[in-house]
């Protein structure tokens, strides 16, 4: 467990000075070379450096050290570590920002920040298509060695983190709250898994709740850490659109998964594509659009090819389902990735097997990760698994 030392106390005290944001704090550290030196300076000296009188007096008085000690206690309790702007582990891409965070609270594998990072963000209320797209892209990118970055919000963020973990890959969650304050609450299990296998980051103090104004601030770190940012569904003025604009301002590559032109959730990514963002149909589109050093770094990594690729030699549907494989194949051909199909419709269309057999096949397909069940006994096909669909003729009709 990380032990908070005296130096951390100084960093924490500086972070907690009211009104001292990153745009003032980081240049101050660059001028004085250490937080201890900042606190040794007089109020008049600090004002000479351009600080407002109230902020300079707060620093000179040392009024934040008690709160810093409490922060240190909370860090010890959770096992969190500090990564400061002078720490060699601090990501170089963050140093390039106009307002880089003074420090980051970190829970998990800090070394992941040195890897090739790709952000995937989107709406909190995704369609079945958006979920399928985010899952496929995050899984395939993770399989090829990229670390998936997102904000662990409901919807696309959560899908992106889970996709990376399901592939045995790495993921970083950037919180809009303290690293010990899980938001949304239903992601507690996911947060625990990320803390164990990946990394949780935040520039907000321990115990800090997820105030709405925190999330745009958080988004600049999501994009700032990453070589590229992938947008999967989002309205024109959504949080994901804000992240895309931040990424453009930061000089990051921006990618977007195209969507249905009749859906408001497609306005954001479709507009980005019109404005020059890379159109994403597969993880390869993302990798090919990354800066050359990041592509070269990924090329040196070895891992399994994405499911459904030409290098995928896994079991066939017949190996798994046996004599029921033709029906399973037709179910996969019939299901869509962008719209749920009711179970009753499938039972009606199938010619031969009875309802219990169909339910059994659907269950097996779901266990294989080829099908997902939605509320209301509706099913969607997981994107990219068409290679499992072997020819058969057990449906009396095909979807329009």
C-alpha positions in Angstrom: 0.0 0.0 0.0 1.3 3.5 -0.9 2.5 5.5 2.1 1.8 9.2 1.9 5.1 11.0 2.9 5.9 14.6 3.9 6.4 15.7 0.3 3.0 14.5 -0.6 1.5 16.6 2.2 3.1 19.7 0.6 1.7 18.8 -2.8 -1.8 18.1 -1.3 -1.7 21.4 0.6 -0.9 23.3 -2.6 -3.6 21.5 -4.5 -6.2 22.5 -1.9 -5.4 26.3 -1.9 -8.7 28.0 -2.8 -8.7 29.6 -6.2 -5.3 28.2 -7.2 -6.2 26.2 -10.4 -3.8 24.4 -12.6 -3.1 27.4 -14.8 -1.6 29.2 -11.8 -0.3 26.2 -9.8 1.9 24.5 -12.5 3.8 27.7 -13.5 4.3 28.4 -9.8 5.9 25.0 -9.4 8.0 25.5 -12.5 9.2 28.8 -11.0 10.0 27.5 -7.5 10.9 23.9 -8.4 9.1 22.3 -5.4 6.0 22.8 -3.3 8.1 23.3 -0.2 9.7 26.3 -1.8 6.3 27.8 -2.7 5.2 27.6 0.9 8.4 29.2 2.1 7.7 32.3 0.0 6.1 35.3 1.5 2.7 36.7 0.5 4.3 39.7 -1.1 6.8 37.6 -3.1 4.0 35.4 -4.4 2.0 38.5 -5.4 5.1 39.6 -7.2 4.7 36.4 -9.2 1.3 37.5 -10.3 -0.9 35.7 -7.8 -4.0 37.5 -6.4 -3.6 38.7 -2.8 -6.1 36.3 -1.4 -4.4 33.2 -2.9 -1.0 34.4 -2.0 -2.1 34.9 1.6 -3.7 31.5 1.7 -0.4 29.9 0.6 1.7 31.9 3.0 -0.5 31.1 6.0 -0.4 27.4 5.4 -4.1 27.2 6.1 -4.6 24.0 3.9 -2.2 21.7 5.7 -4.8 20.3 8.1 -7.0 19.4 5.1 -3.9 18.0 3.4 -3.3 15.7 6.3 -6.9 14.4 6.1 -6.4 13.8 2.4 -3.2 11.8 3.1 -5.2 9.7 5.6 -7.9 9.0 3.0 -5.2 8.1 0.4 -3.6 5.6 2.8 -7.0 4.1 3.5 -7.7 3.5 -0.2 -4.2 2.7 -1.3 -4.0 5.7 -3.7 -0.8 7.3 -4.9 0.1 10.8 -6.1 1.6 11.5 -9.5 2.7 15.1 -9.6 3.7 17.3 -12.5 7.3 16.8 -11.5 7.0 13.1 -11.3 8.8 11.2 -14.1 5.6 9.0 -14.3 3.5 12.1 -15.2 2.4 11.6 -18.9 4.2 13.7 -21.4 1.0 14.3 -23.3 -0.6 16.0 -20.3 2.4 18.3 -20.0 1.5 19.7 -23.4 -1.9 21.0 -22.3 -2.7 24.6 -21.7 -3.9 23.7 -18.2 -2.2 20.5 -17.2 -3.3 19.1 -13.8 -1.0 19.9 -10.9 -1.2 16.3 -9.7 -3.2 13.1 -10.3 -4.6 10.8 -7.7 -3.9 7.3 -8.9 -5.4 3.9 -7.9 -3.9 0.9 -9.7 -1.2 0.4 -12.4 0.4 3.8 -12.9 2.7 2.4 -15.5 -0.2 2.1 -18.0 0.0 5.9 -18.6 3.3 5.2 -20.6 1.5 2.9 -23.1 -0.5 3.7 -26.2 -3.8 5.2 -25.0 -7.0 5.5 -27.0 -10.1 7.2 -25.6 -13.6 5.9 -26.3 -16.5 8.1 -25.2 -20.1 8.6 -26.1 -23.7 9.1 -24.9 -25.0 7.9 -21.5 -28.1 6.5 -23.3 -26.7 4.5 -26.2 -28.8 2.5 -28.7 -28.2 -1.2 -29.2 -26.0 -0.2 -32.2 -23.9 2.1 -30.1 -23.3 -0.5 -27.5 -22.3 -3.0 -30.1 -20.0 -0.6 -31.9 -18.3 0.5 -28.6 -17.9 -3.0 -27.5 -16.4 -4.2 -30.8 -14.0 -1.3 -31.2 -12.8 -1.3 -27.5 -12.3 -5.1 -27.5 -10.4 -5.2 -30.8 -8.2 -2.2 -29.8 -7.4 -3.9 -26.5 -6.6 -7.1 -28.2 -4.1 -5.2 -30.4 -2.4 -3.7 -27.3 -4.0 -0.3 -26.9 -5.1 0.9 -23.4 -8.7 2.1 -23.5 -9.3 5.4 -21.7 -12.8 6.6 -20.7 -14.7 8.4 -18.0 -16.7 5.4 -16.5 -20.0 7.3 -17.0 -23.1 5.3 -17.8 -23.5 4.1 -21.4 -20.7 4.1 -23.9 -17.9 4.8 -21.3 -19.0 1.8 -19.3 -19.2 -0.4 -22.4 -15.7 0.7 -23.5 -14.1 -0.2 -20.1 -15.9 -3.6 -20.0 -14.9 -4.4 -23.6 -11.2 -3.8 -22.8 -11.4 -6.0 -19.7 -13.3 -8.8 -21.4 -10.5 -9.0 -23.9 -8.0 -9.3 -21.2 -6.7 -5.9 -22.1 -6.0 -2.7 -20.1 -8.1 0.3 -19.3 -7.9 3.6 -17.5 -10.9 5.3 -15.9 -10.7 9.1 -15.4 -13.1 10.2 -12.7 -14.9 13.4 -12.3 -14.9 12.8 -8.5 -12.3 11.5 -6.0 -10.9 8.1 -6.8 -12.6 6.8 -3.7 -16.0 8.2 -4.7 -17.6 5.8 -7.3 -20.1 7.5 -9.7 -22.4 6.2 -10.9 -22.9 3.8 -7.9 -23.9 0.9 -10.1 -20.3 0.8 -11.4 -18.8 -0.1 -8.0 -17.9 -3.6 -9.2 -16.5 -2.3 -12.5 -14.4 0.3 -10.5 -13.0 -2.4 -8.3 -12.0 -4.5 -11.3 -10.3 -1.5 -12.9 -8.5 -0.6 -9.7 -7.2 -4.2 -9.6 -6.4 -4.7 -13.3 -6.1 -1.2 -14.7 -5.9 2.3 -13.4 -8.3 4.9 -11.9 -7.2 8.6 -12.2 -8.6 11.9 -10.9 -7.3 15.4 -10.3 -10.1 15.9 -7.7 -9.3 15.4 -4.0 -10.3 12.3 -2.1 -13.9 12.1 -1.1 -14.9 14.7 -3.7 -18.4 13.9 -5.1 -19.1 14.0 -8.8 -20.4 17.6 -9.2 -21.7 18.3 -12.7 -19.1 21.0 -13.3 -16.3 18.4 -12.7 -17.1 16.4 -15.9 -16.0 18.9 -18.6 -12.8 19.4 -16.5 -12.3 15.6 -16.4 -12.9 15.3 -20.1 -9.7 17.4 -21.0 -7.7 14.7 -19.2 -9.5 11.8 -21.0 -8.5 13.4 -24.3 -5.2 14.8 -23.1 -3.9 11.4 -22.1 -4.8 9.8 -25.4 -3.2 9.5 -28.8 -6.7 9.5 -30.3 -10.3 9.9 -29.2 -13.2 7.8 -30.6 -16.7 9.1 -30.4 -19.6 6.6 -30.4 -23.0 8.3 -30.4 -23.8 11.6 -28.9 -25.9 14.6 -29.6 -24.4 17.7 -31.2 -23.8 19.5 -27.9 -23.2 16.5 -25.7 -20.3 15.7 -23.4 -18.7 13.5 -26.0 -18.8 16.4 -28.5 -17.1 18.6 -25.9 -14.4 15.9 -25.5 -14.0 15.8 -29.3 -13.5 19.6 -29.4 -11.0 19.4 -26.6 -9.1 16.6 -28.5 -9.0 18.8 -31.6 -7.7 21.8 -29.6 -5.0 19.5 -28.0 -3.9 18.2 -31.4 -5.2 14.7 -30.9 -6.6 12.5 -33.6 -10.4 12.4 -33.6 -12.4 9.4 -34.8 -16.1 8.8 -35.0 -18.4 5.9 -35.6 -21.0 6.9 -38.1 -24.7 6.5 -37.2 -28.2 6.5 -38.5 -28.9 10.0 -39.9 -32.4 9.9 -38.4 -31.1 9.5 -34.9 -30.2 12.5 -32.7 -27.5 10.3 -31.1 -25.8 10.3 -34.5 -25.6 14.0 -35.0 -22.4 14.4 -33.0 -20.2 11.8 -34.7 -21.7 12.4 -38.1 -20.9 16.1 -37.9 -17.4 15.3 -36.7 -16.9 13.1 -39.8 -18.1 16.0 -42.0 -15.5 18.2 -40.3 -12.7 15.8 -41.0 -12.7 13.2 -38.2 -11.6 9.7 -39.2 -14.6 7.5 -40.0 -14.5 4.3 -38.0 -15.8 0.9 -39.2 -13.3 -1.2 -37.3 -10.4 -1.0 -34.9 -8.0 -1.0 -37.8 -9.4 2.4 -38.9 -8.4 3.8 -35.5 -4.9 2.2 -35.4 -4.2 3.4 -39.0 -5.1 7.0 -38.0 -2.9 7.2 -34.9 0.5 9.1 -35.0 3.3 7.0 -36.4 5.2 6.4 -33.1 2.0 5.0 -31.5 1.4 2.7 -34.5 4.9 1.5 -34.3 4.5 0.9 -30.6 1.4 -1.2 -31.1 3.1 -3.1 -34.0 5.7 -4.4 -31.5 3.1 -5.9 -29.3 1.9 -9.4 -29.9 -1.6 -10.6 -29.2 -4.5 -12.5 -30.7 -6.1 -11.2 -33.8 -9.6 -9.6 -33.3 -12.5 -12.0 -33.4 -13.9 -12.5 -36.9 -10.6 -11.5 -38.6 -8.8 -13.6 -41.2 -6.4 -14.7 -38.5 -9.1 -16.0 -36.2 -9.1 -19.8 -36.2 -11.4 -20.4 -33.2 -14.1 -23.1 -33.1 -16.9 -23.0 -35.7 -20.5 -22.7 -34.8 -20.9 -26.4 -35.7 -18.2 -27.4 -33.2 -20.1 -25.6 -30.4 -23.8 -26.3 -31.2 -23.5 -29.6 -33.0 -26.7 -30.6 -34.9 -28.3 -27.3 -33.8 -25.6 -25.2 -35.7 -27.8 -24.5 -38.8 -30.5 -23.0 -36.6 -28.0 -21.1 -34.6 -26.5 -19.8 -37.9 -29.8 -18.6 -39.2 -30.6 -16.9 -35.9 -27.3 -15.0 -36.3 -28.2 -14.1 -39.8 -31.7 -12.9 -38.8 -30.7 -10.8 -35.7 -29.5 -7.2 -36.2 -26.9 -5.3 -34.3 -28.8 -2.0 -34.2 -32.2 -3.1 -33.2 -33.6 -5.7 -30.8 -35.6 -8.6 -32.2 -38.4 -10.0 -29.9 -38.1 -13.7 -29.0 -41.7 -14.2 -30.1 -40.8 -13.0 -33.6 -38.0 -15.6 -33.9 -40.2 -18.4 -32.6 -42.8 -17.4 -35.3 -40.2 -17.4 -38.1 -38.4 -20.6 -37.3 -39.6 -23.6 -39.1 -38.9 -26.8 -37.2 -37.6 -26.5 -33.6 -40.0 -25.7 -30.8 -39.7 -22.7 -28.4 -37.6 -24.4 -25.7 -35.0 -25.5 -28.3 -34.8 -21.9 -29.7 -34.4 -20.5 -26.2 -31.7 -23.0 -25.5 -29.8 -22.0 -28.7 -30.1 -18.3 -27.8 -28.8 -19.0 -24.4 -25.7 -20.8 -25.9 -25.2 -18.0 -28.3 -25.4 -15.5 -25.5 -22.8 -17.5 -23.5 -20.5 -17.5 -26.5 -20.7 -13.7 -26.6 -22.4 -13.7 -30.1 -25.8 -12.5 -28.9 -26.9 -10.1 -26.2 -30.3 -10.0 -24.5 -32.1 -6.7 -24.1 -35.0 -5.9 -21.7 -38.3 -7.2 -22.9 -36.9 -10.5 -24.2 -35.3 -8.9 -27.2 -32.0 -10.0 -28.7 -29.3 -8.3 -30.8 -26.3 -9.8 -32.6 -22.9 -8.7 -31.3 -21.2 -6.7 -34.0 -18.6 -8.4 -36.1 -19.5 -12.0 -35.5 -21.0 -12.8 -38.9 -18.2 -15.3 -39.5 -20.1 -17.7 -37.3 -23.2 -17.7 -39.5 -23.0 -20.8 -41.6 -25.5 -21.2 -44.4 -28.8 -22.9 -43.6 -32.4 -22.7 -44.4 -34.4 -22.8 -41.3 -36.1 -19.4 -41.4 -39.2 -18.9 -43.4 -38.5 -15.2 -43.8 -35.6 -12.9 -43.6 -35.5 -9.4 -42.0 -36.3 -6.5 -44.2 
